[in-house]
Amino acid sequence: MNTSTNDSLSGAGAQSASPVTSNRSPAATAAEPVDARKQLLLEGPAFGTILHLAAPTVVGALAQMLAIVLQMYLIGKLGVEAFAGVTLVFPCLTLMQVLSNGGIGAGVASAVARSLGAGRKAEAEALALNAVVLGTALGIMFMIAELLFGSMIYRLMGGSGTTLAAGLAYSQWIFSASVFVWVLNLLASALIGSGNTMVPPLISILALAAVPLSAVLMFGGGPIPPQGIAGAGIAFACYVFLAAVALIAYTRSTRTTLRLPFDLRLLNWRLMGEILRVGGPSCVSAAIPMFSLMLITSVVARFGDSAVAGFGIAIRVDFVLLPLYISICTGVLPMVGTNVGAKQIQRARQIAWTGAFIAASIGGAAGLLLVAAPQMWMRLFSSDLEVLAAGALYLHIMGALYPVTAFGIVLGAAAQGAGRPLWPLVAVLVRVIIASGGGWLIVVGLGYPVAALYAMAALAAVIHGVILGVGHYSGRTIPNPSEECRAERQTRVNKRLARQLVK
């Protein structure tokens, strides 16, 4: 990588800051909407701007939610074993998604937002290229790891027989497209960091096109023979490939607000480090819950395929709601990052609290409905009484805590936007220790029923939200303005003393 790229970046930044002439280049034209977005992030009212930025993402989230529900419905038609097999793969797939989206993706969005907030547009575009290269490498690593160790992982999670066979048939296609998943999510994160929350959700709507393709591939149609559960994996691979190509084409066009350069000289260890400074701890924060989910799934598997299938249907509610929470994060993270970059600390703190309470309201509405009528969700996918009972038990215990979960997710994203991912990492570690470690001890070690496992997960969710709330209130994640002012005054005093000593 070229470690002297800083000079070219500063030069490019200087060019972009020059007065606009009548013969404007496409890059200069694209700078205008970027400046307008930056002004919105720095000056727009917190509540309204969060909703404005989140609104397009909500559309994409609703499309993803509908695609997930329809996909689950189709898989349910294949039987309990197929659903249980997909449940085995689900934690690994979700791990890849959250690492590329909320992990490294958060690092990309934060770095881009802070660069634009400080007026370094050329650096922000170079970050997009570094993100794509990093995503390609990580995607290849994921594909190799899953193809080599997938069977062993699913066996450790309790998979066997037809359930294991279904999981392997599904996962082989899913993880063959890992590179496209990573490139798609990291490039979308770069756009979101620039304040462009319109295009990534439009790409997400392509997920709906995978549903009819899944139906045809799974059950056959015309000259296409039925592929069973593998058909769902093939449809997913087709979707992420087309979505990644479409997003690359957009970021190379003259309409984009953050152009993706194809100049290998812009590959830079410093920029990679800037992404990983937030993305690395964020990856750990995102990965640990997924490993926890694998452990919890293996504990649930001790109670049979019906328990696993019921748990798999019920916990999908968490991941159906997650895109809605992330849509709020899509507004909060770039706003916080841009304002921190511009030294508007008080506004950044206000944005974080506002977004957290918006998300908590969404989680509260969903939780109230699911606690009152869990079968309304469960019966969409199964009529097996044991499966229904297993899923309803989970929703009765966890549904009431959905607002707490949403609250913590958005506060964690705000900390990432501020470039301070350590506090969310601490909160996640505590949550996992209580939920999976404590749950394993109670069920496996002491022989309590599966309800005790869910109760420990509920307790862990509460503690997670409390830790992040205390972190923000105390200024550990986004510093208090008074602390920031004291630090700046002390820096000025130190410089003045140094000048006096020199004299």
C-alpha positions, 0 to 999 in steps of 0.5 A, spaced: 500 500 500 502 507 498 504 510 505 505 517 501 498 517 499 496 523 504 500 528 499 495 526 494 489 526 498 491 533 501 492 536 494 485 533 491 482 536 498 485 543 496 482 542 489 475 540 491 475 547 495 477 551 490 472 556 487 467 553 482 467 555 475 462 556 470 465 549 467 464 545 473 466 538 473 462 532 475 466 531 481 464 539 483 457 538 481 457 532 486 460 536 491 454 540 492 449 535 494 454 533 499 455 540 502 447 540 503 447 533 506 453 536 511 449 542 512 443 538 514 447 533 519 450 539 522 444 544 523 438 540 522 433 539 528 435 532 531 428 529 531 426 531 524 433 530 521 434 523 524 427 521 521 429 524 514 435 520 514 432 514 516 425 514 512 429 511 506 432 506 510 425 504 513 423 503 506 429 498 505 428 495 512 420 494 510 422 490 504 427 486 507 422 484 513 417 482 508 423 478 504 425 475 510 417 473 512 416 470 505 422 466 505 421 463 512 414 461 509 417 458 503 422 454 508 416 452 512 413 448 507 419 444 506 418 441 514 420 442 521 427 439 519 428 444 513 427 450 518 431 447 523 437 446 518 436 453 516 436 455 524 443 452 525 446 456 519 442 463 521 447 465 527 453 464 522 449 468 516 447 473 521 455 473 524 457 475 517 451 480 516 453 484 522 460 484 522 460 487 515 454 492 516 455 493 524 462 491 525 467 494 519 461 497 516 460 502 522 468 503 522 467 505 514 461 510 516 464 513 522 471 514 518 467 517 512 463 521 516 468 524 520 472 526 514 467 529 511 465 533 517 472 536 517 472 538 510 476 532 507 472 529 501 478 526 497 480 522 504 473 520 504 472 517 497 479 514 498 476 510 504 471 507 500 476 504 496 480 501 502 473 499 504 472 495 498 478 492 498 478 490 505 471 487 504 473 483 498 479 480 503 474 478 509 469 475 504 474 470 501 476 469 508 469 467 510 467 463 504 473 459 506 472 458 513 465 456 512 466 451 507 472 448 511 469 448 518 461 449 516 459 441 518 463 441 524 460 448 527 453 445 525 454 439 529 457 442 535 450 446 535 446 440 535 445 438 528 445 431 525 441 427 520 436 430 515 437 437 519 444 437 518 444 435 511 439 441 510 443 446 513 449 444 509 445 444 503 443 451 504 450 454 507 454 452 501 450 457 497 450 462 502 457 463 503 459 462 496 457 469 495 460 472 501 465 477 497 459 480 495 455 481 501 462 484 504 462 489 498 455 491 498 455 492 506 461 496 506 460 500 500 453 502 503 456 504 509 461 509 506 455 512 502 451 512 509 457 515 512 456 521 507 449 522 509 446 519 503 441 514 506 437 514 499 441 509 495 443 503 500 435 502 501 433 502 494 438 497 493 435 493 499 429 493 495 432 488 490 431 483 496 424 482 494 426 479 487 429 473 491 423 471 494 419 469 487 426 466 485 427 462 491 420 459 490 421 457 483 428 454 485 425 450 491 419 447 489 421 447 481 417 450 475 417 449 468 424 446 466 427 448 473 427 442 477 426 442 485 432 444 489 429 444 496 432 448 501 438 449 496 434 453 492 433 459 497 441 459 498 442 460 490 436 465 490 440 469 496 447 469 492 444 471 486 441 477 490 447 479 493 451 479 487 446 483 483 446 488 489 453 489 489 454 490 482 448 495 482 452 499 488 458 499 485 455 502 478 452 507 482 458 509 486 462 510 479 457 514 476 456 522 475 450 522 480 454 519 486 455 524 492 461 519 494 465 517 488 469 510 488 475 511 485 479 505 482 486 508 483 490 503 487 495 508 489 489 510 494 490 504 498 493 506 505 495 503 511 493 509 515 486 509 512 485 502 513 487 503 520 482 509 521 476 504 519 479 498 523 480 503 529 472 503 530 471 497 526 475 492 530 472 493 536 465 494 533 466 487 530 468 484 536 461 487 539 457 485 533 461 478 533 460 476 540 452 476 540 452 471 534 457 466 538 452 467 544 446 465 539 450 459 537 451 457 544 444 458 546 442 455 539 446 449 542 442 449 549 436 449 545 437 443 541 438 439 547 430 439 547 429 437 540 428 439 533 421 442 535 424 446 540 429 449 535 424 450 530 420 454 535 426 458 537 428 459 530 421 462 528 421 466 534 428 469 534 427 471 527 422 477 530 429 480 533 432 480 526 426 482 523 426 488 527 433 489 527 433 493 520 428 498 523 433 499 529 438 500 524 434 505 520 435 509 526 442 508 527 443 510 519 441 517 521 444 517 528 451 515 526 453 519 520 450 525 524 454 524 531 460 523 527 459 529 522 458 533 529 464 530 533 468 532 527 466 539 527 467 539 534 459 540 536 459 535 542 453 538 545 449 537 539 452 530 538 449 528 545 442 530 543 442 526 537 444 520 540 439 520 546 433 522 541 435 517 536 435 512 542 428 514 544 425 513 537 428 506 537 425 504 544 418 507 541 419 502 535 421 496 540 416 498 545 410 497 540 412 491 537 414 488 544 407 489 546 403 486 540 408 480 541 407 479 548 399 479 547 399 475 541 405 471 540 401 466 536 399 471 531 407 471 529 408 463 530 402 461 526 405 464 519 410 459 519 408 453 523 402 449 525 406 444 529 403 445 537 410 443 540 413 448 535 408 454 537 409 453 544 416 453 544 416 460 540 411 463 544 415 462 550 421 465 548 416 471 545 413 472 552 419 473 556 423 477 551 418 481 547 417 486 553 424 488 553 424 489 545 425 497 547 431 496 552 434 492 546 433 498 541 435 503 546 442 500 547 443 498 539 442 506 537 446 508 543 452 503 541 451 506 534 452 513 536 458 511 540 461 508 534 459 514 530 463 518 535 469 514 534 469 511 541 467 503 540 470 501 547 464 502 551 459 498 547 464 493 547 464 492 554 456 492 554 456 487 549 461 482 553 457 483 560 451 481 556 454 475 553 457 473 559 450 473 563 446 470 557 450 465 554 454 463 560 449 464 565 444 460 561 448 454 559 450 454 567 443 454 569 440 449 563 446 444 562 449 445 569 443 445 574 438 442 569 433 448 569 428 448 563 429 452 557 425 458 560 430 459 565 435 460 559 430 465 556 430 469 563 437 470 563 437 473 556 432 478 558 436 480 564 442 480 560 438 485 555 436 490 561 444 490 563 446 491 556 441 497 556 443 500 563 451 500 561 450 504 555 445 509 558 450 510 563 456 511 559 452 516 555 450 520 561 457 520 564 460 522 557 464 516 556 462 515 549 461 522 547 464 527 552 461 532 556 461 539 553 464 542 559 470 536 559 471 538 552 472 545 553 476 544 559 481 539 555 481 545 550 483 550 555 488 546 558 491 545 551 492 552 550 495 553 557 500 548 555 502 551 549 503 558 552 507 555 557 511 551 552 512 558 548 514 561 555 519 556 556 523 556 549 523 564 550 
